[in-house]
Amino acid sequence: MLRQANPVLLIDLNLRGQIMGLALAKGIRVLPCATPIVIWSGSANPRDRQRALDAGANAYFGKPSDFGAMHELIATLAPYLFPNYPHLSELAEA
């Protein structure tokens, strides 16, 4: 998955399975991967937000989310970190 250019990784804080969301973010950050990470969570606890940022996330959104704000964040981060990647507006037109 990380071998391809991903404009943004959206990870659930309470991701269940073999790896939890924070552990996944930390694991990605030890790789040579500058892809922005957005942690998405149902928690409104400020400590969870700080833990996500400490794990390497670029942003934290609580659920239910303001999807307009999330789209704005993704549209802002993707072209900055991936200048050769098509801008989201260009993808929408395709």
PyMOL commands that place a pseudoatom at each C-alpha (Angstrom):
pseudoatom trace, name=CA, resn=MET, resi=1, chain=A, elem=C, hetatm=0, pos=[0.000, 0.000, 0.000]
pseudoatom trace, name=CA, resn=LEU, resi=2, chain=A, elem=C, hetatm=0, pos=[2.713, 2.527, 0.878]
pseudoatom trace, name=CA, resn=ARG, resi=3, chain=A, elem=C, hetatm=0, pos=[4.611, 1.873, -2.346]
pseudoatom trace, name=CA, resn=GLN, resi=4, chain=A, elem=C, hetatm=0, pos=[1.999, 3.885, -4.218]
pseudoatom trace, name=CA, resn=ALA, resi=5, chain=A, elem=C, hetatm=0, pos=[1.530, 7.611, -3.820]
pseudoatom trace, name=CA, resn=ASN, resi=6, chain=A, elem=C, hetatm=0, pos=[-1.347, 8.053, -1.395]
pseudoatom trace, name=CA, resn=PRO, resi=7, chain=A, elem=C, hetatm=0, pos=[-2.354, 11.700, -1.028]
pseudoatom trace, name=CA, resn=VAL, resi=8, chain=A, elem=C, hetatm=0, pos=[-3.579, 11.186, 2.564]
pseudoatom trace, name=CA, resn=LEU, resi=9, chain=A, elem=C, hetatm=0, pos=[-3.962, 8.256, 4.965]
pseudoatom trace, name=CA, resn=LEU, resi=10, chain=A, elem=C, hetatm=0, pos=[-7.160, 8.356, 7.011]
pseudoatom trace, name=CA, resn=ILE, resi=11, chain=A, elem=C, hetatm=0, pos=[-6.823, 6.100, 10.075]
pseudoatom trace, name=CA, resn=ASP, resi=12, chain=A, elem=C, hetatm=0, pos=[-9.439, 5.360, 12.721]
pseudoatom trace, name=CA, resn=LEU, resi=13, chain=A, elem=C, hetatm=0, pos=[-7.992, 5.907, 16.200]
pseudoatom trace, name=CA, resn=ASN, resi=14, chain=A, elem=C, hetatm=0, pos=[-9.744, 2.790, 17.480]
pseudoatom trace, name=CA, resn=LEU, resi=15, chain=A, elem=C, hetatm=0, pos=[-8.932, 0.656, 14.474]
pseudoatom trace, name=CA, resn=ARG, resi=16, chain=A, elem=C, hetatm=0, pos=[-9.391, -2.959, 15.516]
pseudoatom trace, name=CA, resn=GLY, resi=17, chain=A, elem=C, hetatm=0, pos=[-7.538, -5.989, 14.312]
pseudoatom trace, name=CA, resn=GLN, resi=18, chain=A, elem=C, hetatm=0, pos=[-3.903, -6.902, 14.460]
pseudoatom trace, name=CA, resn=ILE, resi=19, chain=A, elem=C, hetatm=0, pos=[-2.805, -3.287, 14.896]
pseudoatom trace, name=CA, resn=MET, resi=20, chain=A, elem=C, hetatm=0, pos=[-4.436, -0.282, 16.547]
pseudoatom trace, name=CA, resn=GLY, resi=21, chain=A, elem=C, hetatm=0, pos=[-4.695, 3.128, 14.869]
pseudoatom trace, name=CA, resn=LEU, resi=22, chain=A, elem=C, hetatm=0, pos=[-1.962, 4.858, 16.907]
pseudoatom trace, name=CA, resn=ALA, resi=23, chain=A, elem=C, hetatm=0, pos=[0.409, 1.925, 16.454]
pseudoatom trace, name=CA, resn=LEU, resi=24, chain=A, elem=C, hetatm=0, pos=[-0.242, 2.020, 12.701]
pseudoatom trace, name=CA, resn=ALA, resi=25, chain=A, elem=C, hetatm=0, pos=[0.537, 5.758, 12.571]
pseudoatom trace, name=CA, resn=LYS, resi=26, chain=A, elem=C, hetatm=0, pos=[3.746, 5.254, 14.579]
pseudoatom trace, name=CA, resn=GLY, resi=27, chain=A, elem=C, hetatm=0, pos=[4.764, 2.368, 12.331]
pseudoatom trace, name=CA, resn=ILE, resi=28, chain=A, elem=C, hetatm=0, pos=[4.218, 4.428, 9.197]
pseudoatom trace, name=CA, resn=ARG, resi=29, chain=A, elem=C, hetatm=0, pos=[6.297, 7.279, 10.596]
pseudoatom trace, name=CA, resn=VAL, resi=30, chain=A, elem=C, hetatm=0, pos=[9.370, 5.056, 11.039]
pseudoatom trace, name=CA, resn=LEU, resi=31, chain=A, elem=C, hetatm=0, pos=[9.236, 4.284, 7.299]
pseudoatom trace, name=CA, resn=PRO, resi=32, chain=A, elem=C, hetatm=0, pos=[10.467, 6.688, 4.642]
pseudoatom trace, name=CA, resn=CYS, resi=33, chain=A, elem=C, hetatm=0, pos=[6.908, 7.896, 4.090]
pseudoatom trace, name=CA, resn=ALA, resi=34, chain=A, elem=C, hetatm=0, pos=[5.896, 11.560, 4.213]
pseudoatom trace, name=CA, resn=THR, resi=35, chain=A, elem=C, hetatm=0, pos=[2.237, 10.881, 3.419]
pseudoatom trace, name=CA, resn=PRO, resi=36, chain=A, elem=C, hetatm=0, pos=[0.026, 13.004, 5.664]
pseudoatom trace, name=CA, resn=ILE, resi=37, chain=A, elem=C, hetatm=0, pos=[-1.866, 11.027, 8.293]
pseudoatom trace, name=CA, resn=VAL, resi=38, chain=A, elem=C, hetatm=0, pos=[-5.278, 12.116, 9.530]
pseudoatom trace, name=CA, resn=ILE, resi=39, chain=A, elem=C, hetatm=0, pos=[-6.582, 10.315, 12.624]
pseudoatom trace, name=CA, resn=TRP, resi=40, chain=A, elem=C, hetatm=0, pos=[-10.356, 10.052, 12.746]
pseudoatom trace, name=CA, resn=SER, resi=41, chain=A, elem=C, hetatm=0, pos=[-11.994, 9.228, 16.063]
pseudoatom trace, name=CA, resn=GLY, resi=42, chain=A, elem=C, hetatm=0, pos=[-15.237, 9.204, 17.984]
pseudoatom trace, name=CA, resn=SER, resi=43, chain=A, elem=C, hetatm=0, pos=[-13.349, 10.540, 20.985]
pseudoatom trace, name=CA, resn=ALA, resi=44, chain=A, elem=C, hetatm=0, pos=[-13.585, 14.202, 21.930]
pseudoatom trace, name=CA, resn=ASN, resi=45, chain=A, elem=C, hetatm=0, pos=[-10.910, 13.754, 24.599]
pseudoatom trace, name=CA, resn=PRO, resi=46, chain=A, elem=C, hetatm=0, pos=[-8.067, 16.280, 24.110]
pseudoatom trace, name=CA, resn=ARG, resi=47, chain=A, elem=C, hetatm=0, pos=[-5.590, 13.649, 25.342]
pseudoatom trace, name=CA, resn=ASP, resi=48, chain=A, elem=C, hetatm=0, pos=[-6.542, 11.373, 22.418]
pseudoatom trace, name=CA, resn=ARG, resi=49, chain=A, elem=C, hetatm=0, pos=[-5.919, 14.235, 20.008]
pseudoatom trace, name=CA, resn=GLN, resi=50, chain=A, elem=C, hetatm=0, pos=[-2.498, 14.862, 21.546]
pseudoatom trace, name=CA, resn=ARG, resi=51, chain=A, elem=C, hetatm=0, pos=[-1.638, 11.142, 21.486]
pseudoatom trace, name=CA, resn=ALA, resi=52, chain=A, elem=C, hetatm=0, pos=[-2.530, 11.042, 17.783]
pseudoatom trace, name=CA, resn=LEU, resi=53, chain=A, elem=C, hetatm=0, pos=[-0.323, 14.034, 17.009]
pseudoatom trace, name=CA, resn=ASP, resi=54, chain=A, elem=C, hetatm=0, pos=[2.494, 12.535, 19.103]
pseudoatom trace, name=CA, resn=ALA, resi=55, chain=A, elem=C, hetatm=0, pos=[2.163, 9.311, 17.079]
pseudoatom trace, name=CA, resn=GLY, resi=56, chain=A, elem=C, hetatm=0, pos=[2.884, 11.262, 13.902]
pseudoatom trace, name=CA, resn=ALA, resi=57, chain=A, elem=C, hetatm=0, pos=[-0.545, 12.315, 12.699]
pseudoatom trace, name=CA, resn=ASN, resi=58, chain=A, elem=C, hetatm=0, pos=[-0.780, 15.618, 10.861]
pseudoatom trace, name=CA, resn=ALA, resi=59, chain=A, elem=C, hetatm=0, pos=[-4.375, 16.218, 11.924]
pseudoatom trace, name=CA, resn=TYR, resi=60, chain=A, elem=C, hetatm=0, pos=[-7.120, 14.834, 14.146]
pseudoatom trace, name=CA, resn=PHE, resi=61, chain=A, elem=C, hetatm=0, pos=[-10.862, 14.879, 13.461]
pseudoatom trace, name=CA, resn=GLY, resi=62, chain=A, elem=C, hetatm=0, pos=[-13.590, 13.769, 15.819]
pseudoatom trace, name=CA, resn=LYS, resi=63, chain=A, elem=C, hetatm=0, pos=[-16.744, 11.992, 14.653]
pseudoatom trace, name=CA, resn=PRO, resi=64, chain=A, elem=C, hetatm=0, pos=[-19.166, 13.105, 13.488]
pseudoatom trace, name=CA, resn=SER, resi=65, chain=A, elem=C, hetatm=0, pos=[-16.877, 15.195, 11.362]
pseudoatom trace, name=CA, resn=ASP, resi=66, chain=A, elem=C, hetatm=0, pos=[-17.230, 18.423, 9.553]
pseudoatom trace, name=CA, resn=PHE, resi=67, chain=A, elem=C, hetatm=0, pos=[-16.603, 16.878, 6.136]
pseudoatom trace, name=CA, resn=GLY, resi=68, chain=A, elem=C, hetatm=0, pos=[-16.136, 20.288, 4.556]
pseudoatom trace, name=CA, resn=ALA, resi=69, chain=A, elem=C, hetatm=0, pos=[-13.244, 20.962, 6.934]
pseudoatom trace, name=CA, resn=MET, resi=70, chain=A, elem=C, hetatm=0, pos=[-11.818, 17.488, 6.293]
pseudoatom trace, name=CA, resn=HIS, resi=71, chain=A, elem=C, hetatm=0, pos=[-11.980, 18.011, 2.512]
pseudoatom trace, name=CA, resn=GLU, resi=72, chain=A, elem=C, hetatm=0, pos=[-10.271, 21.378, 2.936]
pseudoatom trace, name=CA, resn=LEU, resi=73, chain=A, elem=C, hetatm=0, pos=[-7.480, 19.785, 4.999]
pseudoatom trace, name=CA, resn=ILE, resi=74, chain=A, elem=C, hetatm=0, pos=[-6.919, 17.016, 2.434]
pseudoatom trace, name=CA, resn=ALA, resi=75, chain=A, elem=C, hetatm=0, pos=[-7.001, 19.490, -0.442]
pseudoatom trace, name=CA, resn=THR, resi=76, chain=A, elem=C, hetatm=0, pos=[-4.431, 21.625, 1.390]
pseudoatom trace, name=CA, resn=LEU, resi=77, chain=A, elem=C, hetatm=0, pos=[-2.039, 18.826, 2.401]
pseudoatom trace, name=CA, resn=ALA, resi=78, chain=A, elem=C, hetatm=0, pos=[-1.982, 16.708, -0.759]
pseudoatom trace, name=CA, resn=PRO, resi=79, chain=A, elem=C, hetatm=0, pos=[-0.632, 19.267, -3.260]
pseudoatom trace, name=CA, resn=TYR, resi=80, chain=A, elem=C, hetatm=0, pos=[1.921, 20.557, -0.740]
pseudoatom trace, name=CA, resn=LEU, resi=81, chain=A, elem=C, hetatm=0, pos=[3.423, 17.144, -0.030]
pseudoatom trace, name=CA, resn=PHE, resi=82, chain=A, elem=C, hetatm=0, pos=[2.848, 15.678, -3.490]
pseudoatom trace, name=CA, resn=PRO, resi=83, chain=A, elem=C, hetatm=0, pos=[3.418, 18.484, -6.011]
pseudoatom trace, name=CA, resn=ASN, resi=84, chain=A, elem=C, hetatm=0, pos=[3.417, 16.041, -8.947]
pseudoatom trace, name=CA, resn=TYR, resi=85, chain=A, elem=C, hetatm=0, pos=[0.233, 14.293, -7.798]
pseudoatom trace, name=CA, resn=PRO, resi=86, chain=A, elem=C, hetatm=0, pos=[-2.945, 15.534, -9.497]
pseudoatom trace, name=CA, resn=HIS, resi=87, chain=A, elem=C, hetatm=0, pos=[-4.763, 18.064, -7.346]
pseudoatom trace, name=CA, resn=LEU, resi=88, chain=A, elem=C, hetatm=0, pos=[-8.090, 16.864, -5.961]
pseudoatom trace, name=CA, resn=SER, resi=89, chain=A, elem=C, hetatm=0, pos=[-9.957, 19.338, -8.158]
pseudoatom trace, name=CA, resn=GLU, resi=90, chain=A, elem=C, hetatm=0, pos=[-8.262, 17.831, -11.219]
pseudoatom trace, name=CA, resn=LEU, resi=91, chain=A, elem=C, hetatm=0, pos=[-9.221, 14.316, -10.092]
pseudoatom trace, name=CA, resn=ALA, resi=92, chain=A, elem=C, hetatm=0, pos=[-12.839, 15.387, -9.686]
pseudoatom trace, name=CA, resn=GLU, resi=93, chain=A, elem=C, hetatm=0, pos=[-12.896, 16.706, -13.239]
pseudoatom trace, name=CA, resn=ALA, resi=94, chain=A, elem=C, hetatm=0, pos=[-11.456, 13.474, -14.710]
for i in range(1, 94): cmd.bond("trace and resi %d" % i, "trace and resi %d" % (i + 1))
show_as sticks, trace
zoom trace
